Amino acid sequence: MADVTVAQFAEVLKVPVEKLISQLDEAGLSVSGAEDTISDDAKLELLTFLRRSHGKKDDPSAAAPKRITLKRKSQNELRLSGAQGRARTVNVEVRRKRTYIKRDVLEEKARKKQEELDQKRKAEEDRVADEQREIEAKRKAAEEEERLRKEQEEKARLEQEQEARRVAEQEAERRRKEEEERQRQEKIRRDREQRAKETRYGRKELHVAKDKSGQRKKRRPKRRALAVNVDSKHGFERPTAPVIREVTIPETLTVSDLANRMAVKSTEVIKIMMGMGAMVTINQMIDQDTAAIVVEEMGHTPKLLKESDVEDKLLASSATEAEELPRAPVVTIMGHVDHGKTSLLDFIRRTKVTEGEAGGITQHIGAYHVETNKGNIAFLDTPGHEAFTAMRARGAQATDIVILVVAADDGVKPQTIEAIQHAKAAEVPIVVAVNKVDLANADPERAKNELAQQEVIPEDWGGDNMFVHVSAKTGEGVDELLDAVLLQSEVLELKAQASGPARGLVIESSLERGRGAVATVLVQSGLLKTGDTVLAGKEFGRVRAMFDAQGNEIKEAGPSIPVAMLGLSGAPDAGDEMMAVENERKAREVANYRESKGRDVKLAQQQAAKLEDVFSQMEDGSRKSVNLLIKADVQGSAEAIRQAMIKMSNEEVAVKVVSSGVGGITATDVNLASTAGAIVLGFNVRADGAARDALKETGVELHYHSIIYEAIDQVKSAISGLLSPEVKEQIVGLAEVKDVFSSPKFGDIAGCMVMEGNVKRGLPIRVLRDNVVIYEGELESLRRFKDDVNEVRSGTECGIGVKNYNDVKPGDQIECFERFEVARTL
């Protein structure tokens, strides 16, 4: 365009000349009047200034349009012959429009398309790799199951051989005793014959009793009575005195064990007990009092063991003295839910943990051993949800140092205070990690002030607690946090025995198909090896395999190393002490003693609960109850859900947990729930085939859950007796704003192209900018050209007026959606 005057340029722009002159002055272009000329460079400089003043970046590429449309029109005349030979002229106007797209835009689209193809290809490769890993895992599980089957067959064969050997030994012993009895009778007979011969040769004849039968007199010849010499020796041996043994009797034992302790046959013990009116078998368990009566009946002396004698002897036999060496610290990460505990640990371990957690919250105690550049550290990640109080308490008991994670944008919360109380009760030092300092609304000083109110004083304020500002996303301050933890561990001078029998703590336990009982154990001292006999609470067994936090199989584990252990007889309770022992029989005895003791305690609790129910029913007979049967994947989750459910009882409705345990849902569980009128809650477990058939027959309600607060919310709805309908949203259509026009009636109108679905009048909408919702409201107008319409379909242009919002810009997206309610049933 050629140079023009200021007045001509103002007329083109349709602005007053005075305003244009003031804008030129602000842009640094001085003009004296309306007749001064303006060059093309001055126009470009003025445009750049105006764009910068309206908030747009001074970017030449941004100023250049991405799409240019050129319009041309031309007029021609056509001569047409009319009636009666008269010709007429018609003007024809031809309009042409051609659109040119910038090369950068095409290249960007091609690059995005290539990235999408690469992502699809990578996803396909990941899927194939996952399938291969799943096939490999199934193959290993089948091999393990086959190996276990062979071991069981071999064990059964050995037991049969031992039983046959024992029967053969008993038969040989019986024959030996019969032979000895026969030889003794033979010796007596020979002695009698010898005495008879000596009488014939001058010795006095033996006196014959008067009450002997006549047949015996007929067989013997009649002899002259002779006096017996008192100095002569007879041939009878003095009977052996009975052996009286001191029999030790534990709390419970089997009939066969009692017989072995008295060195008699099991059949004799069974006869004595049958005479006492007790019908027992050889492998039946009997109590201490009954065993003492049987021992006294058979002429022996009973020695009753105290309740703790069995455990004390086993602990004393397994205790060894070895050199204590420095060990890695055990650090527990605690804090409120969603404050970034697992994300912080994830950054340290360089793996993804939160992606595999339901609802983004930790629901188990995760144990990990991390090798850092600063040293080795064992981490325990505890849940932050309020239902997992007991699991946080166990984490504090097993740890040396507690990392308290507090979000800089959220401050101290109820679970934060609870974590502080657990740490103080366990008397372990606290290192505070103020997380999320990279956020715009982060306020670390607020976290310090609120923690100071809970007696957690920073070092720079004269306290004992180290504060480190970290960001789990960017990694800011993580190295300083590790330095603080290792410095604190050096002050504590942590040491443990690196050899000898292992001792530790059960962090978590579960039952898995094909693997049996799996216990997550934190070794605290000694060396745990594959093949060791271990005792964990009420369970015992031999370590068949061990795996580290990454699932790799290992052969041994030292202090401060968490491992997943296979081979126990059942799933131990979380928090039980684990110890390696040498005598498997003693371990079995202690496990049986603990199980019987726990059974007695549980029975006493049930009796007390029944008595309380009687009194409560007498007080208010109208109180209703909700019975639940809980099955979870791990012991800690079952315990947390059980406690959370019981806490929901109120004055009108009582929540009763009929049973809780780990493992899949079986037909026995369904029958128990049917008898008790209970609802079955499965937490990360499923029902087997027999249980599903039992569910159909009994009509018991079964609900699966993977997030604890969903289970709690559902039970709360059941208690209230009214389930509120679930509100869901469905996106109906999506329109992209191409341009914005001003309307005197409706204000700014967005000229849009409907990209997906339909845009309907009367439905709520959302305005999105860069895929972020910036406004939610409703449509004020919907037009197609000049007509009001109720619906605009995909691929059609339309004008949209957003009610009470005038900040719509080109490039924004308008999302049309509808809400509908879905009825929920318990």
Secondary structure, 3 states (H helix, E strand, C coil): CCCEEHHHHHHHHCCCHHHHHHHHHHCCCCCCCCCCEECHHHHHHHHHHHHHHCCCCCCHHHHCCCEEEEEEEEEEEEEEECHHHCEEEEEEEEEEEEEEECHHHHHHHHHHHHHHHHHHHHHHHHHHHHHHHHHHHHHHHHHHHHHHHHHHHHHHHHHHHHHHHHHHHHHHHHHHHHHHHHHHHHHHHHHHHHHHHHHHCCCCCCCCCCCCCHHHHHHCCCCCCCCCCCCCCCCCCCCCCCCCCEEEECCEEEHHHHHHHHCCCHHHHHHHHHHCCCCCCCCCEEEHHHHHHHHHHCCCEEEECCCCHHHHHHHHHHCCCCCEEECCCEEEEEECCCCCHHHHHHHHHCCCCHHHCHHHCCCCCEEEEEEECCEEEEEEECCCCHHHHHHHHHHHHCCCEEEEEEECCCCCCHHHHHHHHHHHHHCCCEEEEEECCCCCCCCHHHHHHHHHHCCCCEHHHCCCEEEEECCCCCCCCHHHHHHHHHHHHHHHCCEEECCCCCEEEEEEEEEECCCEEEEEEEEEECCEECCCEEEECCEEEEEEEEECCCCCEECEECCCEEEEEEEECCCCCCCCEEEEECCHHHHHHHHHHHHHHHHHHHHHHHHHHHHHHHHHHHHCCCCEEEEEEEEECEHHHHHHHHHHHHHCCCCCEEEEEEEEEECCECHHHHHHHHHHCCEEEEECCCECHHHHHHHHHHCCCEEEECCHHHHHHHHHHHHHCCCCCEEEEEEEEEEEEEEEEEECCCEEEEEEEEEEECEECCCEEEEEECCEEEEEEEEEEEEECCEECCEECCCCEEEEEECCCCCCCCCCEEEEEEEEEECCCC
